[in-house]
């Protein structure tokens, strides 16, 4: 860890918090549509980058990248096969939700069936998202903070929760989307820079096959593979 690393991380956290707080100034304290949906005024670019940044975060740059380094392209199956389902949601289901004027999927199911279904799906969604996204993201971020700042994982998690919780509670969806745009751009630029220097270190992309086993370039591994069998 160097002083430059510390400055960059602290600066990133400060800018993220500042963007969230500035965006929150447009948030109405009494309008639920503004808080949850930013008054439905966000453009396609903001929504797209926000979705990207929400789904691609530290668990991918640390966890999934590590799996790819250890096992190859097969580690990307989970993300690649999500593409058709995301398109299905965007082209088929999203128009239905928009027409229904609901805020969430559980709300739509509650209107379609009964409130018990809404409460059940809401509870399950929260629990599943906590264990599959939030906890993993906090842990992966904690590893980075430990390596660069020397903080333990729990302290790192508390700092991240405090920062994101502050601008989310104050600014709602508008603050979340604005910070996600900033983070999404950083993710793309950072990934491109890392990719360029990584390939340059081995002499270019044409030299990649000579440094890795042949199985690393196969998306579908044998059914008896212990980590990534082709059947999932």
C-alpha positions as CSV (number, residue, x, y, z in Angstrom):
1,X,0.0,0.0,0.0
2,X,1.2,3.5,-0.8
3,X,0.1,6.9,0.1
4,X,-1.3,7.3,-3.4
5,X,-3.5,4.3,-3.0
6,X,-5.0,5.7,0.2
7,X,-5.6,9.1,-1.4
8,X,-7.3,7.6,-4.4
9,X,-9.6,5.4,-2.4
10,X,-10.6,8.2,0.1
11,X,-11.1,10.6,-2.9
12,X,-13.4,8.0,-4.6
13,X,-15.5,7.6,-1.5
14,X,-15.7,11.4,-1.0
15,X,-16.7,12.0,-4.6
16,X,-19.3,9.3,-4.5
17,X,-20.9,10.7,-1.3
18,X,-20.8,14.2,-2.7
19,X,-22.5,13.2,-6.0
20,X,-25.2,11.4,-4.0
21,X,-25.8,14.4,-1.7
22,X,-25.9,16.9,-4.6
23,X,-28.4,14.7,-6.4
24,X,-30.5,14.5,-3.3
25,X,-31.3,18.2,-3.4
26,X,-33.8,17.5,-6.1
27,X,-35.6,14.9,-4.0
28,X,-39.0,15.7,-2.6
29,X,-39.4,14.6,1.0
30,X,-43.1,14.0,0.5
31,X,-43.3,12.4,-3.0
32,X,-42.9,8.7,-3.0
33,X,-42.7,8.6,-6.8
34,X,-39.7,10.9,-6.6
35,X,-38.0,8.9,-3.9
36,X,-38.5,5.5,-5.4
37,X,-38.5,6.2,-9.1
38,X,-37.0,9.7,-9.4
39,X,-40.3,11.0,-10.7
40,X,-39.9,8.6,-13.7
41,X,-37.7,11.4,-15.3
42,X,-34.4,9.4,-15.8
43,X,-33.2,8.9,-19.3
44,X,-32.2,5.7,-21.0
45,X,-28.5,6.3,-20.5
46,X,-28.8,7.0,-16.8
47,X,-31.0,3.9,-16.3
48,X,-28.7,1.7,-18.4
49,X,-25.5,2.7,-16.7
50,X,-27.1,2.4,-13.3
51,X,-28.3,-1.2,-14.0
52,X,-24.8,-2.0,-15.3
53,X,-23.1,-0.6,-12.2
54,X,-25.6,-2.2,-9.9
55,X,-25.0,-5.7,-11.3
56,X,-21.2,-5.4,-12.0
57,X,-19.4,-4.4,-8.9
58,X,-16.6,-5.6,-6.6
59,X,-17.7,-9.2,-6.4
60,X,-17.1,-9.4,-10.2
61,X,-13.7,-7.6,-10.2
62,X,-12.5,-9.7,-7.2
63,X,-14.5,-12.9,-7.1
64,X,-15.6,-13.6,-10.6
65,X,-12.3,-12.4,-12.0
66,X,-10.5,-14.7,-9.7
67,X,-12.7,-17.6,-10.8
68,X,-11.9,-16.7,-14.4
69,X,-8.2,-16.7,-13.7
70,X,-8.4,-20.1,-12.0
71,X,-10.7,-21.8,-14.4
72,X,-11.1,-19.8,-17.6
73,X,-14.1,-18.7,-19.7
74,X,-16.5,-21.2,-18.1
75,X,-16.7,-18.9,-15.1
76,X,-18.5,-16.4,-17.2
77,X,-21.4,-18.7,-17.9
78,X,-23.5,-17.3,-15.2
79,X,-23.3,-13.8,-16.7
80,X,-23.6,-14.8,-20.3
81,X,-26.7,-16.9,-19.8
82,X,-28.3,-14.0,-17.9
83,X,-28.4,-11.9,-21.2
84,X,-31.5,-13.5,-22.8
85,X,-33.4,-13.3,-19.5
86,X,-32.5,-9.7,-19.1
87,X,-33.8,-9.0,-22.6
88,X,-37.0,-10.9,-21.8
89,X,-37.5,-8.7,-18.7
90,X,-36.7,-5.5,-20.7
91,X,-38.8,-6.2,-23.8
92,X,-41.7,-8.2,-22.4
93,X,-42.2,-7.7,-18.6
94,X,-41.0,-4.1,-18.2
95,X,-43.8,-2.6,-20.4
96,X,-46.4,-4.5,-18.2
97,X,-44.9,-3.1,-15.0
98,X,-44.9,0.4,-16.5
99,X,-48.5,0.2,-17.6
100,X,-49.5,-1.1,-14.1
101,X,-47.8,2.0,-12.5
102,X,-46.2,-0.1,-9.8
103,X,-43.0,0.6,-8.0
104,X,-41.8,-3.0,-7.5
105,X,-42.3,-6.6,-8.8
106,X,-43.8,-7.7,-5.4
107,X,-46.3,-4.8,-5.7
108,X,-47.4,-6.0,-9.1
109,X,-47.8,-9.6,-7.8
110,X,-49.8,-8.2,-4.9
111,X,-52.1,-6.4,-7.2
112,X,-52.4,-9.4,-9.5
113,X,-53.0,-11.9,-6.7
114,X,-53.2,-10.9,-3.0
115,X,-51.2,-9.0,-0.4
116,X,-49.9,-12.2,1.1
117,X,-48.1,-13.0,-2.1
118,X,-46.6,-9.4,-2.1
119,X,-45.3,-9.8,1.5
120,X,-43.8,-13.2,0.8
121,X,-42.0,-12.2,-2.4
122,X,-40.8,-9.0,-0.7
123,X,-39.3,-11.0,2.2
124,X,-37.7,-13.6,0.0
125,X,-36.3,-11.0,-2.3
126,X,-34.7,-9.1,0.6
127,X,-33.1,-12.2,2.1
128,X,-31.9,-13.5,-1.3
129,X,-30.4,-10.2,-2.3
130,X,-28.7,-9.7,1.0
131,X,-26.9,-13.1,0.8
132,X,-26.2,-13.2,-2.9
133,X,-25.3,-9.5,-3.6
134,X,-24.9,-7.1,-0.7
135,X,-22.9,-9.4,1.6
136,X,-20.7,-10.6,-1.2
137,X,-20.1,-7.0,-2.4
138,X,-19.3,-5.8,1.1
139,X,-16.9,-8.7,1.6
140,X,-15.1,-8.3,-1.7
141,X,-14.8,-4.5,-1.1
142,X,-13.5,-5.3,2.4
143,X,-10.8,-7.4,0.9
144,X,-9.7,-4.5,-1.2
145,X,-9.8,-2.1,1.7
146,X,-7.7,-4.5,3.8
147,X,-5.1,-4.8,1.1
148,X,-4.8,-1.1,0.4
149,X,-5.8,0.6,3.7
150,X,-5.1,-2.2,6.2
151,X,-8.7,-2.0,7.5
152,X,-10.4,-5.2,8.6
153,X,-13.4,-6.5,6.6
154,X,-16.0,-5.5,9.2
155,X,-14.8,-1.9,9.5
156,X,-14.7,-1.6,5.7
157,X,-18.3,-2.9,5.5
158,X,-19.5,-0.4,8.1
159,X,-17.9,2.5,6.2
160,X,-19.5,1.5,2.9
161,X,-22.9,0.9,4.5
162,X,-22.7,4.3,6.2
163,X,-21.8,6.2,3.0
164,X,-24.3,4.4,0.7
165,X,-27.0,4.5,3.3
166,X,-26.6,8.2,3.9
167,X,-27.1,9.3,0.3
168,X,-29.7,6.6,-0.4
169,X,-31.9,7.6,2.5
170,X,-31.6,11.3,1.8
171,X,-31.7,11.2,-2.0
172,X,-33.6,8.1,-2.9
173,X,-33.4,6.7,-6.4
174,X,-32.1,9.9,-8.0
175,X,-29.1,9.9,-5.7
176,X,-28.5,6.1,-6.3
177,X,-28.6,6.5,-10.1
178,X,-26.3,9.5,-10.2
179,X,-23.7,7.7,-8.0
180,X,-24.1,4.6,-10.1
181,X,-23.3,6.5,-13.3
182,X,-20.1,7.7,-11.8
183,X,-19.2,4.2,-10.6
184,X,-20.2,2.6,-13.9
185,X,-17.9,4.9,-15.9
186,X,-15.1,4.2,-13.4
187,X,-15.7,0.4,-13.7
188,X,-15.6,0.5,-17.5
189,X,-12.5,2.7,-17.7
190,X,-10.7,0.8,-15.0
191,X,-11.4,-2.5,-16.6
192,X,-10.1,-1.3,-20.0
193,X,-6.9,0.0,-18.4
194,X,-6.3,-3.3,-16.5
195,X,-7.0,-5.3,-19.6
196,X,-4.6,-3.3,-21.7
197,X,-1.7,-3.5,-19.2
198,X,-2.4,-7.2,-18.5
199,X,-2.3,-8.2,-22.2
200,X,0.7,-5.9,-22.8
201,X,2.6,-7.7,-20.0
202,X,2.4,-11.1,-21.8
203,X,3.1,-9.7,-25.2
204,X,-0.4,-9.1,-26.6
205,X,-3.6,-11.1,-26.9
206,X,-2.1,-13.4,-29.5
207,X,0.2,-14.8,-26.7
208,X,-2.6,-15.5,-24.3
209,X,-3.1,-19.2,-25.5
210,X,0.5,-20.0,-24.8
211,X,0.2,-18.9,-21.2
212,X,-3.0,-20.8,-20.3
213,X,-4.4,-24.4,-20.6
214,X,-6.6,-25.1,-23.6
215,X,-9.6,-25.8,-21.3
216,X,-9.5,-22.1,-20.2
217,X,-10.9,-21.1,-23.6
218,X,-13.9,-23.5,-23.5
219,X,-17.2,-22.1,-22.2
220,X,-18.7,-25.6,-21.7
221,X,-16.7,-28.0,-19.5
222,X,-17.4,-31.7,-19.0
223,X,-20.4,-32.8,-17.0
224,X,-18.1,-34.2,-14.2
225,X,-16.2,-30.9,-13.8
226,X,-16.2,-30.1,-10.0
227,X,-16.7,-26.4,-10.5
228,X,-18.4,-25.5,-13.8
229,X,-20.1,-28.6,-15.3
230,X,-21.9,-27.7,-18.6
231,X,-25.3,-28.5,-17.1
232,X,-24.8,-26.0,-14.4
